[in-house]
Amino acid sequence: MAGVRGLDHVNLRAPAALIERLRRFYIDIVGLQEGPRPSFRSGSRGHWLYAGEQPLMHLSVATDGDGAAQRTGWLSHVAFACDDLAAARARLDVAQIAYEVNVVDARGQVQLFLTDPAGVGVELNFRVDKR
């Protein structure tokens, strides 16, 4: 039986001005890179942001009348596996973005919790050397 192999992507749909703020946030703060986005027959516009070869974040520009926030139910946040905790904290501090820190000793992990410009919770996970 086929099963889930992993998370393919997260899609945020918003008005163009907010999409641009989100694009800058996920590139400049989180550390994703903008990459190729295929053309779609629907004519939709947006950006695909990559972690390595994987387009993890799809940012879709909402059409007129389609720009209202979506109901997300109980979704709390999106989490990313990250490298270089010090650099990430420095970017957040310089941008004056508030975040909370949680240390999970049992997993050798530091988590940073913040909120993106659309109000979506973001968790950045860093492995730390336990030596």
N, C-alpha and C positions, 0 to 999 in steps of 0.2 A: 504494500500500500504506500502511495506517495505521501510525503509529509512536508511540513514546513522546514525549509533549510535556513531561514533567517529573515530578518527584516529587509524588505526591498527599498522602500522609501517612505518619507512623510511628505504630505502635500499641504501647503498653506495657500488658500485662495483669499485674496484681498484686493482692494482698490490699488491702482498703480502706485500712488504715492507711498502707501504703506508697504507694498512689495519692495520698493526701492530701499526703504529703511530696513526691512527684513534682510534683503540681499546684503547690504553693508554690514549688518549685525552678524550674520552667519559667516561672512568672509572675514571681516576685521576682528571680531571678538571671539567667535567660536573656532575659526580656523579652517572652514571648508573652502574649497576652491571652485570657482565657476568653470563649467565645462560645457561640452556640446549638448544641445537640446534639439531633438528632432523636430521637423515640421509636422504639424498635425492637420488633417483635413478640416477639422473644426475651426481652424484659424486661431486657436488659442495662443496667447502670448505668455511669456514668463522666462524663468531661469531654472537651470538644473545646477545644483551645488554638490560637489563631489568630496568624498573622503577617499583618497587614492583613486582607484578605478571605478568605485561604486558611486552612482548618483543618489545620494541619501536624502537630499532635500529638494523637493520640487516646489517652486514658487510660481503660482499661477495668477495672472492678472485677471481680476474679475471683470466681467462685462457690465454694461449699464444695467442697473436693476438687480445685479447678482453680487453686490458688494457688502451685504450685511454679514455680520459675524455668524458663524455656524454654531449650532448647539453641539457641544462635544460630550455631553453626558458626564461620566465620571472620570474622563481622561485627566490625569494629574500633570504629566510632564513627558517630555521626550528626553532620552538619555543617550549620550555619546561617549564612547571609549576614546580617551585622549592621551596625549603625551605632553610632557613639559609643563608641569604644574606651576612652576615659578613664572614662566612666560605668560601663561594664561591668567594668573592672578595679576601680573603687571598690566596686561591689556585691559582687564576689568577695572583696575584701579585708575589707570590713566583716563579711561572713558567714563569714570565715576558711575559705574554700574554696580548697584548693590548686589551682594551675594552672601549666602550662608555656606559655612564649611562644616562638613561632617566627616569624621575619621572613623573608618571601619577597620579596626585593628585585625580582626579575624580574617579579613580578606586582603589585607595589605593595600588598602584603598583609601584615597581621599576623594570626597565628592564635593563639588561646588554646585549650589542651587541658585538659579537666577531666573529672570523673566525676560522674554524677548519683547520687541516693540509692539507685538500684537497681543501681549498678555499670556502667551503660552509658556508654561513652565519648562525650563531647560536644566538638565542635570549633566554635568561634565565629570566623568570618572577618570581618575588617574591611579595607576598602580604605583606603589611606593616601595622602595627597597627596605626589607625588614631586617637587614644585617645590623 
